Amino acid sequence: MAIHLSAHSRDLGELCRLARHAFAAKIRLTRAVLGWSRSELGSRVGLTPRAIHKLEQGEMEPQRATARALEIIWREQNIEFEDFSEGGFGVNIGSALIESSRSTQVRRRRVAPAHIGFTQ
């Protein structure tokens, strides 16, 4: 028995791939804003640094428990993501986090913007 994928199925597959890569970008952005290593983030969500790397590369789909743990971290750290209907996302970073990030980044001579958009 042969299975034929319709154009709609391929579109769904592409949407899943894009969603996985958007989630990966959120994880990379979170680590960058917080200044956390893969080990630190991994210990907070119960994953190895290698598993965090795979998530950040979009190589694997996060399990529900992992996605929930990351969402809790985002909420606790005052990082809010807004998913756009046409794909991609925007992010709002709480002012307290920006201030602490600025004091760290001033030493590095870089300052991150408070609102970032990501589209695909």
PyMOL CGO cylinders between C-alpha atoms (Angstrom):
from pymol import cmd
from pymol.cgo import CYLINDER

trace = [
    CYLINDER, 0.00, 0.00, 0.00, 1.49, 3.36, -1.03, 0.3, 1, 1, 1, 1, 1, 1,
    CYLINDER, 1.49, 3.36, -1.03, 0.89, 6.53, 0.91, 0.3, 1, 1, 1, 1, 1, 1,
    CYLINDER, 0.89, 6.53, 0.91, 0.72, 9.71, -1.12, 0.3, 1, 1, 1, 1, 1, 1,
    CYLINDER, 0.72, 9.71, -1.12, 1.23, 13.04, 0.59, 0.3, 1, 1, 1, 1, 1, 1,
    CYLINDER, 1.23, 13.04, 0.59, -1.06, 15.72, -0.67, 0.3, 1, 1, 1, 1, 1, 1,
    CYLINDER, -1.06, 15.72, -0.67, 0.06, 19.33, -1.08, 0.3, 1, 1, 1, 1, 1, 1,
    CYLINDER, 0.06, 19.33, -1.08, -1.81, 20.08, 2.14, 0.3, 1, 1, 1, 1, 1, 1,
    CYLINDER, -1.81, 20.08, 2.14, 0.19, 17.42, 4.04, 0.3, 1, 1, 1, 1, 1, 1,
    CYLINDER, 0.19, 17.42, 4.04, 3.45, 18.88, 2.77, 0.3, 1, 1, 1, 1, 1, 1,
    CYLINDER, 3.45, 18.88, 2.77, 2.28, 22.32, 3.86, 0.3, 1, 1, 1, 1, 1, 1,
    CYLINDER, 2.28, 22.32, 3.86, 1.56, 20.93, 7.31, 0.3, 1, 1, 1, 1, 1, 1,
    CYLINDER, 1.56, 20.93, 7.31, 5.02, 19.36, 7.43, 0.3, 1, 1, 1, 1, 1, 1,
    CYLINDER, 5.02, 19.36, 7.43, 6.58, 22.66, 6.45, 0.3, 1, 1, 1, 1, 1, 1,
    CYLINDER, 6.58, 22.66, 6.45, 4.56, 24.48, 9.12, 0.3, 1, 1, 1, 1, 1, 1,
    CYLINDER, 4.56, 24.48, 9.12, 5.78, 22.00, 11.74, 0.3, 1, 1, 1, 1, 1, 1,
    CYLINDER, 5.78, 22.00, 11.74, 9.38, 22.50, 10.62, 0.3, 1, 1, 1, 1, 1, 1,
    CYLINDER, 9.38, 22.50, 10.62, 9.01, 26.27, 10.77, 0.3, 1, 1, 1, 1, 1, 1,
    CYLINDER, 9.01, 26.27, 10.77, 7.39, 26.09, 14.22, 0.3, 1, 1, 1, 1, 1, 1,
    CYLINDER, 7.39, 26.09, 14.22, 10.27, 23.90, 15.46, 0.3, 1, 1, 1, 1, 1, 1,
    CYLINDER, 10.27, 23.90, 15.46, 12.82, 26.42, 14.15, 0.3, 1, 1, 1, 1, 1, 1,
    CYLINDER, 12.82, 26.42, 14.15, 10.95, 29.35, 15.70, 0.3, 1, 1, 1, 1, 1, 1,
    CYLINDER, 10.95, 29.35, 15.70, 10.95, 27.51, 19.03, 0.3, 1, 1, 1, 1, 1, 1,
    CYLINDER, 10.95, 27.51, 19.03, 14.68, 26.87, 18.59, 0.3, 1, 1, 1, 1, 1, 1,
    CYLINDER, 14.68, 26.87, 18.59, 15.25, 30.60, 18.05, 0.3, 1, 1, 1, 1, 1, 1,
    CYLINDER, 15.25, 30.60, 18.05, 13.29, 31.36, 21.23, 0.3, 1, 1, 1, 1, 1, 1,
    CYLINDER, 13.29, 31.36, 21.23, 15.57, 29.05, 23.21, 0.3, 1, 1, 1, 1, 1, 1,
    CYLINDER, 15.57, 29.05, 23.21, 18.72, 30.63, 21.74, 0.3, 1, 1, 1, 1, 1, 1,
    CYLINDER, 18.72, 30.63, 21.74, 17.35, 34.11, 22.42, 0.3, 1, 1, 1, 1, 1, 1,
    CYLINDER, 17.35, 34.11, 22.42, 16.47, 33.19, 25.99, 0.3, 1, 1, 1, 1, 1, 1,
    CYLINDER, 16.47, 33.19, 25.99, 19.96, 31.91, 26.70, 0.3, 1, 1, 1, 1, 1, 1,
    CYLINDER, 19.96, 31.91, 26.70, 21.52, 35.01, 25.13, 0.3, 1, 1, 1, 1, 1, 1,
    CYLINDER, 21.52, 35.01, 25.13, 19.34, 37.43, 27.10, 0.3, 1, 1, 1, 1, 1, 1,
    CYLINDER, 19.34, 37.43, 27.10, 19.88, 35.59, 30.37, 0.3, 1, 1, 1, 1, 1, 1,
    CYLINDER, 19.88, 35.59, 30.37, 23.56, 34.90, 29.74, 0.3, 1, 1, 1, 1, 1, 1,
    CYLINDER, 23.56, 34.90, 29.74, 23.06, 31.22, 30.55, 0.3, 1, 1, 1, 1, 1, 1,
    CYLINDER, 23.06, 31.22, 30.55, 25.14, 28.34, 29.23, 0.3, 1, 1, 1, 1, 1, 1,
    CYLINDER, 25.14, 28.34, 29.23, 23.50, 25.26, 27.73, 0.3, 1, 1, 1, 1, 1, 1,
    CYLINDER, 23.50, 25.26, 27.73, 24.43, 23.44, 30.94, 0.3, 1, 1, 1, 1, 1, 1,
    CYLINDER, 24.43, 23.44, 30.94, 22.65, 26.00, 33.10, 0.3, 1, 1, 1, 1, 1, 1,
    CYLINDER, 22.65, 26.00, 33.10, 19.48, 26.00, 31.01, 0.3, 1, 1, 1, 1, 1, 1,
    CYLINDER, 19.48, 26.00, 31.01, 19.61, 22.21, 30.75, 0.3, 1, 1, 1, 1, 1, 1,
    CYLINDER, 19.61, 22.21, 30.75, 19.84, 21.78, 34.52, 0.3, 1, 1, 1, 1, 1, 1,
    CYLINDER, 19.84, 21.78, 34.52, 16.81, 24.05, 34.96, 0.3, 1, 1, 1, 1, 1, 1,
    CYLINDER, 16.81, 24.05, 34.96, 14.64, 22.07, 32.51, 0.3, 1, 1, 1, 1, 1, 1,
    CYLINDER, 14.64, 22.07, 32.51, 16.06, 18.59, 33.11, 0.3, 1, 1, 1, 1, 1, 1,
    CYLINDER, 16.06, 18.59, 33.11, 18.04, 18.17, 29.88, 0.3, 1, 1, 1, 1, 1, 1,
    CYLINDER, 18.04, 18.17, 29.88, 21.67, 17.64, 28.97, 0.3, 1, 1, 1, 1, 1, 1,
    CYLINDER, 21.67, 17.64, 28.97, 23.63, 20.42, 27.24, 0.3, 1, 1, 1, 1, 1, 1,
    CYLINDER, 23.63, 20.42, 27.24, 23.61, 18.22, 24.09, 0.3, 1, 1, 1, 1, 1, 1,
    CYLINDER, 23.61, 18.22, 24.09, 19.80, 18.02, 24.17, 0.3, 1, 1, 1, 1, 1, 1,
    CYLINDER, 19.80, 18.02, 24.17, 19.62, 21.81, 24.53, 0.3, 1, 1, 1, 1, 1, 1,
    CYLINDER, 19.62, 21.81, 24.53, 21.95, 22.11, 21.51, 0.3, 1, 1, 1, 1, 1, 1,
    CYLINDER, 21.95, 22.11, 21.51, 19.68, 19.82, 19.47, 0.3, 1, 1, 1, 1, 1, 1,
    CYLINDER, 19.68, 19.82, 19.47, 16.62, 21.89, 20.45, 0.3, 1, 1, 1, 1, 1, 1,
    CYLINDER, 16.62, 21.89, 20.45, 18.45, 25.11, 19.56, 0.3, 1, 1, 1, 1, 1, 1,
    CYLINDER, 18.45, 25.11, 19.56, 19.31, 23.73, 16.14, 0.3, 1, 1, 1, 1, 1, 1,
    CYLINDER, 19.31, 23.73, 16.14, 15.73, 22.62, 15.50, 0.3, 1, 1, 1, 1, 1, 1,
    CYLINDER, 15.73, 22.62, 15.50, 16.92, 19.01, 15.23, 0.3, 1, 1, 1, 1, 1, 1,
    CYLINDER, 16.92, 19.01, 15.23, 14.31, 17.67, 17.63, 0.3, 1, 1, 1, 1, 1, 1,
    CYLINDER, 14.31, 17.67, 17.63, 10.79, 18.47, 18.76, 0.3, 1, 1, 1, 1, 1, 1,
    CYLINDER, 10.79, 18.47, 18.76, 10.58, 19.40, 22.45, 0.3, 1, 1, 1, 1, 1, 1,
    CYLINDER, 10.58, 19.40, 22.45, 8.55, 17.16, 24.70, 0.3, 1, 1, 1, 1, 1, 1,
    CYLINDER, 8.55, 17.16, 24.70, 5.55, 18.79, 26.38, 0.3, 1, 1, 1, 1, 1, 1,
    CYLINDER, 5.55, 18.79, 26.38, 7.25, 18.80, 29.78, 0.3, 1, 1, 1, 1, 1, 1,
    CYLINDER, 7.25, 18.80, 29.78, 10.29, 20.55, 28.30, 0.3, 1, 1, 1, 1, 1, 1,
    CYLINDER, 10.29, 20.55, 28.30, 8.16, 23.14, 26.52, 0.3, 1, 1, 1, 1, 1, 1,
    CYLINDER, 8.16, 23.14, 26.52, 6.25, 23.78, 29.76, 0.3, 1, 1, 1, 1, 1, 1,
    CYLINDER, 6.25, 23.78, 29.76, 9.49, 24.12, 31.75, 0.3, 1, 1, 1, 1, 1, 1,
    CYLINDER, 9.49, 24.12, 31.75, 10.81, 26.65, 29.23, 0.3, 1, 1, 1, 1, 1, 1,
    CYLINDER, 10.81, 26.65, 29.23, 7.54, 28.60, 29.32, 0.3, 1, 1, 1, 1, 1, 1,
    CYLINDER, 7.54, 28.60, 29.32, 7.80, 28.77, 33.12, 0.3, 1, 1, 1, 1, 1, 1,
    CYLINDER, 7.80, 28.77, 33.12, 11.34, 30.15, 32.82, 0.3, 1, 1, 1, 1, 1, 1,
    CYLINDER, 11.34, 30.15, 32.82, 10.15, 32.73, 30.29, 0.3, 1, 1, 1, 1, 1, 1,
    CYLINDER, 10.15, 32.73, 30.29, 7.34, 33.79, 32.62, 0.3, 1, 1, 1, 1, 1, 1,
    CYLINDER, 7.34, 33.79, 32.62, 9.63, 33.93, 35.69, 0.3, 1, 1, 1, 1, 1, 1,
    CYLINDER, 9.63, 33.93, 35.69, 12.24, 35.95, 33.79, 0.3, 1, 1, 1, 1, 1, 1,
    CYLINDER, 12.24, 35.95, 33.79, 9.61, 38.30, 32.31, 0.3, 1, 1, 1, 1, 1, 1,
    CYLINDER, 9.61, 38.30, 32.31, 10.26, 37.27, 28.70, 0.3, 1, 1, 1, 1, 1, 1,
    CYLINDER, 10.26, 37.27, 28.70, 7.07, 37.29, 26.62, 0.3, 1, 1, 1, 1, 1, 1,
    CYLINDER, 7.07, 37.29, 26.62, 6.88, 35.83, 23.13, 0.3, 1, 1, 1, 1, 1, 1,
    CYLINDER, 6.88, 35.83, 23.13, 4.12, 36.75, 20.69, 0.3, 1, 1, 1, 1, 1, 1,
    CYLINDER, 4.12, 36.75, 20.69, 3.58, 34.34, 17.81, 0.3, 1, 1, 1, 1, 1, 1,
    CYLINDER, 3.58, 34.34, 17.81, 2.59, 36.04, 14.55, 0.3, 1, 1, 1, 1, 1, 1,
    CYLINDER, 2.59, 36.04, 14.55, -0.20, 34.50, 12.47, 0.3, 1, 1, 1, 1, 1, 1,
    CYLINDER, -0.20, 34.50, 12.47, 1.90, 34.75, 9.30, 0.3, 1, 1, 1, 1, 1, 1,
    CYLINDER, 1.90, 34.75, 9.30, 4.81, 32.98, 11.01, 0.3, 1, 1, 1, 1, 1, 1,
    CYLINDER, 4.81, 32.98, 11.01, 7.63, 34.11, 13.23, 0.3, 1, 1, 1, 1, 1, 1,
    CYLINDER, 7.63, 34.11, 13.23, 7.40, 35.84, 16.58, 0.3, 1, 1, 1, 1, 1, 1,
    CYLINDER, 7.40, 35.84, 16.58, 8.12, 38.98, 18.53, 0.3, 1, 1, 1, 1, 1, 1,
    CYLINDER, 8.12, 38.98, 18.53, 9.53, 39.22, 22.03, 0.3, 1, 1, 1, 1, 1, 1,
    CYLINDER, 9.53, 39.22, 22.03, 9.13, 41.66, 24.90, 0.3, 1, 1, 1, 1, 1, 1,
    CYLINDER, 9.13, 41.66, 24.90, 11.77, 41.61, 27.60, 0.3, 1, 1, 1, 1, 1, 1,
    CYLINDER, 11.77, 41.61, 27.60, 10.93, 43.00, 31.04, 0.3, 1, 1, 1, 1, 1, 1,
    CYLINDER, 10.93, 43.00, 31.04, 12.67, 46.23, 32.04, 0.3, 1, 1, 1, 1, 1, 1,
    CYLINDER, 12.67, 46.23, 32.04, 14.32, 44.69, 35.13, 0.3, 1, 1, 1, 1, 1, 1,
    CYLINDER, 14.32, 44.69, 35.13, 15.90, 42.02, 32.95, 0.3, 1, 1, 1, 1, 1, 1,
    CYLINDER, 15.90, 42.02, 32.95, 17.07, 44.62, 30.45, 0.3, 1, 1, 1, 1, 1, 1,
    CYLINDER, 17.07, 44.62, 30.45, 18.68, 46.67, 33.22, 0.3, 1, 1, 1, 1, 1, 1,
    CYLINDER, 18.68, 46.67, 33.22, 20.53, 43.65, 34.61, 0.3, 1, 1, 1, 1, 1, 1,
    CYLINDER, 20.53, 43.65, 34.61, 21.45, 42.62, 31.07, 0.3, 1, 1, 1, 1, 1, 1,
    CYLINDER, 21.45, 42.62, 31.07, 22.70, 46.14, 30.28, 0.3, 1, 1, 1, 1, 1, 1,
    CYLINDER, 22.70, 46.14, 30.28, 24.99, 46.20, 33.28, 0.3, 1, 1, 1, 1, 1, 1,
    CYLINDER, 24.99, 46.20, 33.28, 26.48, 42.89, 32.14, 0.3, 1, 1, 1, 1, 1, 1,
    CYLINDER, 26.48, 42.89, 32.14, 26.60, 43.91, 28.49, 0.3, 1, 1, 1, 1, 1, 1,
    CYLINDER, 26.60, 43.91, 28.49, 28.15, 47.30, 29.15, 0.3, 1, 1, 1, 1, 1, 1,
    CYLINDER, 28.15, 47.30, 29.15, 31.22, 45.38, 30.22, 0.3, 1, 1, 1, 1, 1, 1,
    CYLINDER, 31.22, 45.38, 30.22, 31.02, 43.54, 26.87, 0.3, 1, 1, 1, 1, 1, 1,
    CYLINDER, 31.02, 43.54, 26.87, 30.26, 46.80, 24.97, 0.3, 1, 1, 1, 1, 1, 1,
    CYLINDER, 30.26, 46.80, 24.97, 26.95, 45.52, 23.59, 0.3, 1, 1, 1, 1, 1, 1,
    CYLINDER, 26.95, 45.52, 23.59, 23.34, 46.39, 24.44, 0.3, 1, 1, 1, 1, 1, 1,
    CYLINDER, 23.34, 46.39, 24.44, 20.42, 44.26, 23.29, 0.3, 1, 1, 1, 1, 1, 1,
    CYLINDER, 20.42, 44.26, 23.29, 17.18, 45.88, 22.05, 0.3, 1, 1, 1, 1, 1, 1,
    CYLINDER, 17.18, 45.88, 22.05, 14.07, 45.50, 24.19, 0.3, 1, 1, 1, 1, 1, 1,
    CYLINDER, 14.07, 45.50, 24.19, 11.82, 44.27, 21.36, 0.3, 1, 1, 1, 1, 1, 1,
    CYLINDER, 11.82, 44.27, 21.36, 12.91, 41.83, 18.68, 0.3, 1, 1, 1, 1, 1, 1,
    CYLINDER, 12.91, 41.83, 18.68, 10.86, 40.43, 15.82, 0.3, 1, 1, 1, 1, 1, 1,
    CYLINDER, 10.86, 40.43, 15.82, 11.54, 37.15, 14.04, 0.3, 1, 1, 1, 1, 1, 1,
    CYLINDER, 11.54, 37.15, 14.04, 9.77, 36.24, 10.83, 0.3, 1, 1, 1, 1, 1, 1,
    CYLINDER, 9.77, 36.24, 10.83, 10.19, 33.31, 8.53, 0.3, 1, 1, 1, 1, 1, 1,
]
cmd.load_cgo(trace, "trace")
